[in-house]
Structure formats: structure tokens, C-alpha cells
Amino acid sequence: MNFFAAFNDIVTPDVINKAAVFVEESAPKTQKAIEGLGLTVLGGLLKRTTSEIGVNQLFNYIQKGNYDGSQTAGLSSALKDPAQTNLLIAHGNDTISHLLPAMKSSIANMISSYAGIRNSSAVSLLGLTSGIVLDVLGKQVREQKMDADGLAAALFEQREDFVQKVPESLLPKLVEKLGLQQVMAGIAGPARRGEPAATPGRPISAPGPAVTAPVYDASSDSDNTNGLVGKIGIGLVLAAIIGAGAYMVYHNSRTGQTDDAGEVAETTVTTDAGQADTVARSMAVPVDTSAMRTKPATTSAVAPVAPSAASTTATAGAGTLTTALNGYMADVTAPKGRTFSLSAVSFQPGSTSLTPGSEATVTEIANFLKANPAAQIRLVGYANDAGAGTTNKALSFKRVNTIKSMLVAQGINYIRVDAVGLGTGSKPKPGDSTGTRTPSLRKIDMKVVYK
């Protein structure tokens, strides 16, 4: 499926002009808004389909809403009639309110600012664009006879193109607004619906919403005595598990107090994670922490060293970042916005896997943010080593979001960490008419946005 080609076939200049007349905005601003909304809705659906419930819900709304390609087949003609236009907008807004709950207003505000249009216009265009996006997907479902899993998989095939097409001016806000960090970094993927287990004497029904827990009904037991024995057995097993868990907690606490090596089991609970946004948690996806299980780096107390007032960028290697950050924070005259080059953080060529030793610097950043609860940072990534099948912009974005995911896994509120991938960072030299560009980059910078 090529979503963007199909979307552009529908959103013709004629459609843009008619939509612009309806919302009373200029055609260029309307086009910018619709293109931004198309990317936003697609991004929201990518996030939604990382959960089983989201996969089923998207598929069901496409079926129930009659999104099969027919609604956009005569879109240009429909937009001539205000009544039909209002109907399309209302239908799209109703559907997106269910698929992306409690996000319609925030999306409209974001696009209103991005495209320079009124908020009411952004709301109307959101409804119209949502219908177009769903009709494009529904047409693919109909033509290729997809089930819900097939739709989710096809949707995620658009991820690389999605990363490339989101404008840099919209990318950070869009990612934060929709919680797309793990989707963009390639950590999260489409969920697959679980199939119900076979029960003797009972046929398996068609796939449906996942059942979260079994429900036991005493009246369905064929033998009350056997049912009672089974329940007693389950109770004994649960009691044994609880007892074993209590013993392990007691044993670990004693071990942490008496270990001659001085290595105490880590039991600290950070309060920062508890502040996570409730909407983000409602749409949360699992974090792959296989590469994140590192012990906090031990750092000795170092007297703060004030940085040079003329310096705006500091190169910080492993072990020196904490010193540089402490000195910067201690200097009340130093303005916010200083950038630190994370020279000790690097990745394996063409991948998002950190090289040995890089994790220590990530832990230093996490400890800094824990020690300074008001601080906010922005990770800026550059890459020039992308292999086949991806681009430097996509790779740079995935890398900074890998670091962000590691920080979140260590208890840092995701809202405090912005992540931007700028590809190679190469651009024309100012005032150079020969077309000479600045060198390509491969690095990670950290900007302290707020002290």
C-alpha cells in the first residue's frame, strides 16, 4: 500500500480550493493544514494500532463507517454543496474523536499554529481530512481483502515514508502530542490480535476483542466437588507464591544491608515517573528495555566548575558531563539554552544500537534530570551512515528516541525530553553561490532548554 500516493490523488488542487472557500482561508494555508492533518491522523493511527484494542477499533470503524473508497470518489463534487461538506466533516470528526480520544482539540490547536489558520478552520479541516485518510485505508481493506491484522501491518509499512514527510517545523510537536517516540524510533510495532484458546466441546468463535482475564462461573462446573477441590488447589498455589515472594523481599533487604562488597540491591522508586501524562499512559506501548538494563554510573562528588561565559557549546565525554552540567546549573548568570555535545555517546554503524560505554552517559543525563526536577532538555541527533532501506533523517530520529526511551525507562517523564533528528545536518554555506555545503555530521547534542 502506498498511502501517500493515494492521499495525494484525492487531495487535488481543486479539492484544496473548494475546501479553502468553505473554511474561508487562503488556498496555500489550507493545503498546508490538510497535508499536516493527513500526517497527524496517520501518526495517531500508527500509535493506536500498537495495541490490540486499537487494531480492532480502527478496523471496526472503517467497516461501520462505510469507508471503502466511495466517500472520496466524488469529493470535488461533494465540496460544492455546503450541506454535503458539513456532513463529511461531522462524520470524520465523530470517527476521529473515538479513534483518538480527547485529542481533537489539541490537534486542531497544533495545526492552527502550524498553518496559520483559525482554530475553527482547523477543526473543520480535521474532520474532512480524517474522512479522506480512513477512506484511503478502507479502500485498501476492500481491494486487498485485509483483516484487522493485515490493516495494522500495512499501516506500519508507511512508517519510513511518514518520518521523511513530516516537516521539521511540525515534527517535534507532532511526536510529543501523539506520543510517537517509540513508533518513530522503530521500537513499537503493530499489535496482533490474540486467538482464543480451544475449549473441549466448544467451537472457537470468530476473532473478536481480546479477553483480559478468565471469568469462572460455579454454575458451569459439571462436578461441584471437583470444582471445590480445584479452587482449593488454586488457593494453595497462590499462597505458596505469595509466601515465596515475601521471603525473597526479606532476603534481598537483608542482603542489601550486609553485602561486604557494598553493592546494594536497587530498590529506589523515583517519583518522576509517577507524573506521566494520563493520556500518554492510556495509549502507552511497551518499551524494549533489552538494551537499557544498565546500572547507574557511580559518580564522585565534584565541586561545581563554572563554564566560560563566552562558551555556548560544551563537549562532554563520559564522566565529565556531570561536572559540566553541575557547573552550568550552579552558575546563576548562565542563561538557559546551552548545548552540550555528547561525544561519549555513539552508535553502531547504520543502527540504533549504542556502542559499549555509551550507556554510562545516558545514565548521567538521567541522574542530572532527577537531581534537577525543573530541567528540560532537547536531544538533537545527526547521522550520515544510514544503510539501504532507510535514510539519515530517519536514522537520526530513531537514535535520539532510543536515548529518550532509555531515559524514560529510568524514571524520567517523557515530557521533559524533546528529541529531534536532523539527518546529516549538511546545508548550503551562507553567502556561498557555488553550492558548497557544510560537512555532514554524526553526533548527538543535548540542549538544556529550561534550567
N, C-alpha and C positions, 0 to 999 in steps of 0.2 A: 504494500500500500504506500502510495506517495501522497501523504496528507496535504502537503503544502502546494503541490501542483493542482490537486483537486480544489483546494480552497481558493487559489488564485483564479481558477477557471470560472468560479462563481462570482467572486468579488471583482467584477469588471468595472471599468471607468464609468459606465452607465449606471451601475448599481451604486457606486460611490456618490455620483452626482445626485441621484434621487434620494439617497439616504441623507446627504448633506442638506438638501432642500427641506426634508422632513424635520430634521433637528435644528434647522436654521443656523448652521455652521458652515465655514468655508470647506470646499472640497479637499484641499490639501490636509487640513486639520482632521477632517472626517476620515480620510484614508489612513492617516497616522493612527487615529484612535482605533479603527477597525482592525488594522494589522496588529496593533498592540493587544487588543482584546482577544484576537484569534490565538495569539501566543499564550496569553494569560489563561484562557479557558482550557487550551490544550495542556498547559502545565498543571493546572488544577486537576484535570482528569488523570494525568500521569500519576500524581500523588494519590489520588483517590483509589486507583487500581492497584496500589501496593498492599491493599487489604482485601480479604475475601469478600467482605460485605460490600466494599466499594465496587469490586468487579461485578457482582450480581446486580447492584443497584444501577450502574451505568447501563448494563445490558437490558435490564427490565425497562428503564426509562426510554431507551431507544425503541424498544418494541411497543410499549404502551403509547408513546408519543407519536407513533407513525413516522418516525424519522427513517426514511428509506431512500432518500434522494428526490422524492417527488415534491417536497416543500420548497426546494430551491430551483427546481427545473424551470419555473417561470417567475423567478424572483423579480426580475426587472419590471415585468408587467404588474406584479402584485404591489410593488412600491409606488405605482401610480395612484393607487387607491388608499387614502389615509386610513380607512376602516380596516382593510386587509393588513396594512402595515402595522397598525396598532395590535391587531390580533397576533401577528407573528412575534412582535416584541413581547406581548404579555405571555405568550406560550413559552418563549425562550427564557424569560426571566423567572417564570414559575419553575421550569425544569432546573435551571442552574441554582435556584435557591435550595432545592432539595439535594442536588449533587454536590454543591459546595456550600454547605450550611453556614449562615452567619458571615459570609464573605462578600456578598453582593455589594454592599455599601463601600467597603474598604477597597474593593477592586475598582469601583466607579471613581472613588476619590483619587486613586493612583493614576488611572488613565486620564482623568480630567486634568491633573497636573502635568502629566507626560505630554499630552497632545495639545494642551492649551485651550480646552473647551469647557463649557459649563458642566456642572455635575449632573444636571438633569439630562443633558445630551448624552453624557457617558452612560447613564443608566439605560436610556433607550437603545443606544448602540450595543450595549452589553446583551440585551435581550435578543436583538437582531443577530448579532454575531454568534451567540450561543446556539441559536437555531441552525445557523449555517454549519458550525462545527459538528453538531450532532447529526445533521443530515448527511454530511460527508462521511462520517463514521458509519451511519446507518446504511448508506448505500453500499459500503464495503461489506457490511454484515450480510446484506441481502444477496449481493452478487457472488460472494465467496462462501456463502452458507456457513458463516462463522458461529461458533457458540461463544459463551462469555469468556472462556479462557483464550480462545483464538483472538477475540477482540482486544483483550488486555495485552497479549503478546504483540499484536500488530501495532497497537498504540505505542509500545515501548521501542518498536523499530524506528520510530521517529525521533528518539531522544537525541541522537547526534546532530541531526538537522536542526532540532529545536535549540540546542546550545549555540549553534552557529548563527541562527537567525535572530535571536533576541538582541536588540540593540544594546550597546554598552551602557547607554544612559538609562535604560529600563531594567537591565539585568539584576543589579543588587536589590532593588525594591521588590521586583517580582519574586525573586528567590526567597527573600525574607517573608514577604506577605503570604506566600503559599507554603512555606516550609519545605522548599525543594532541595535543600542542601545534599541530602543523601541520594536523591534521584539524579541530580546533576553530576554528582561525583561517581555515579555508577555503582554505589553500594546497594541501593534498593532496586528491586525489580518487580515485575508483575506477580501478584499472588495467584496461586492456583487453587481452585475450589476443591475441598476435600470430598472424597466419595464416601457415602455412608457404608458402614460395615454390614455384612450379611448377617441376618438373624435366622436361626433354624425355623422353618415353617413360615417365614415372612419374606415376600419378594422385596427386592431393592427398588425403591421408587426413583423417579427421575431426579437428577441433581437439583438441589434447592439450597436455601440458606444454610450455612454451617450451624450445627448444633453445638453449643458451647459446653454443655455438661449433660450427662445422662440423668434421666428422671426415673426413680424407682417407684412403682405402684404396687403396694402389697396385695391388692385385689387380683393382680395378674399372675401371682405365684400359683403354680399348679399344686404345690405341696407346701402348706403353711409351716410345717415342721422344718422342712429343708430350708425354706426361706429364712426362718428364725436362726437356724444354725449358721447359714451363710452370713447373716447380718452380724451375729456374734463374732464370727471369724474376721470379718472386715474390721470390727471394732478393736479386736485384739491386735491386728496388724497395725492399725493407726496408732494405738497406744504404744506399741513397740517402737514405731518410727519416731514418735514424739519423745519417748524416753531416750532414744539414741541421740536425737538432736540436742536434747538438754545436756547429755553427758559431753558431747563434742564442744558445746559452748563453754561448759565449765572447764573442760580440759584445755581448750585454747586460751581461756582467760588466765589459767594458772601458768601455762607455758609462756604467755606473753610477759608474765611478771618475773619468771625465774630463769629465762633463757640466758646462759652465760655468754653467748655470742652477742647479746644485746640486740637481737633482731626480734622486734615485737610484731605480732600479727596485726595487720592494718584493720582497725575497726572504726576509724573516724568516719562520721557521716557528715557530709558537707550540706549546709543549709541552702547553698546557692541553687542546687538542682531543684529544690522544692519550690522555687519561684517560677518555674517554667510556665509559659503561657498555656491556658487551659485549652484554647483552640488547637494549638500545636500538639498537645497531648492527645486530643480526640482524633487527630489524623496522623498520629505518630507511626513510624515504621521501625522495624528492628535495626539496630546498629551492628555492623560487623566489627567486633572488637578483637578479632584474632590477632591483629597486628598492633593492638593498643594496650596489651597487658604488660605494662612496664611499671617498675617500682619508682616511686618519686625519687628524684635525684637528691642526694644529701648535699646540702649547701651550708658552708660555714658562715658565721656572721661576719659580714664585711662592712666596714664603715662606709657610708654613702660618699660617692665621689661626684661632685657637681660637674656636668659636662660643659664644654666650651659654649659660650652664649652664641657664637657665630655658627656653630655646627647645627645642621638640620637633619643629617642622616648619620647614624652610627652603625658601624659594622660590629655585630655581636656574635661571637662564636660560643660554643658550648661552655658553660661555666662562667662566662663573662657577661652574659645577658642580664642575669640577676643584678650584678653590680651596676651595670649601665642603667637599668630601669630604676633601681633604688636611688641612684644619684639624680636621675631625671625627676622622679617624683618628689625628692627632698628639696629640689630647687624650686622654690615658690615663684621665682621670676621667670622660669622656663614656660613658655606657652604650650598649650595643647597642640597636637598635630605633628610631633616629632616622629620621624621614621627610623626604624632600626632594621638594618639588613641582616637577615638570619643566615649568616654564612655557614653555620654548622648544620643547617637543615638541607638535605639534598635527597634526590630520588633516584632509583634505579633507572637507567636509560629507557625512555619511552613508556614508563609505567608509573603507577601511583604508589609503589612500594618504597618506603623510606629506606635509605642506606643505614647500616649499623651506626649507632651513636646519635642519630637524629632525634630519637625519642626523648633523649635527656633534655634537649632544648624545648621540646613541646611541653614536657613536664614543668620546666622553668616558667614557661608562659602561663600554664595553669596555676602554678603557685603564686605567680605575680597577681593574677586576676582574683585569686582567693584572698590575698593579702590586701587588695585594693578594690573593695566591692563596688565602688563607683566608676571604676575604669572601664572603658570600652575600646576595642581595638579593631583594626581592619587588616586582614591578611591580603596581600596583593601578590599574585603569582605570575611568573613569566616562564615560558617553555619554548624550546627550539629543537626538541628531539622527538617529536611525535612520529610514530611509525605509520604503516599502512592502516587504513580503516578509521583514522581519527585525524584531528587537526591540533595544531599547537594551542589554539584558543581553548578547545575542549579539554585538552590535557592540562593546561594551566589551571583551569577552573576546577577540574577534578582533584588536582593536587592540593589546592588551598582548602577545599572542602574535606579532603581526607584529614588534614590537620584540624580543621574545625570540629569534625566528628570525634576526633581523639580528645579534644578539649571538653566537648560535651560529655563524653564518656567519663571524664574525670570530675564531673560535677559542675561545669560552667554553663550558665544559662546561655542558650544559643543566641539570644537577642543581643548579647554583649559582644559577639564576634561576627563582624562582617567579612565576607570572603569574595574576592573579585579576581577573575582570571583574565589577563590582558594579552594572551598569546605571546608572540615574540617580543612585543614592545617596540619593534622597529618602526620608525616613521620618518618621513622626509625631514632633512635638516632644515631648520628655519633659515630663510633667505637664500637657500641654495637652489638655483634654477637648473642644475644638472640632473636632478632626480636622485642624488645621493641620499641614502637612508642611514639612520643611526644603526649601530650593531644590534643584532638580535640578542636577547637575554635569556638566561636560565637561572632563576633565583626566586626566593621568597622574601618579601619585605613585610614588616609589621609596623603599622602606624597607630600611635596612641591617639585615638580620636577624641577621647574625653578623659581627663585626669581625675 
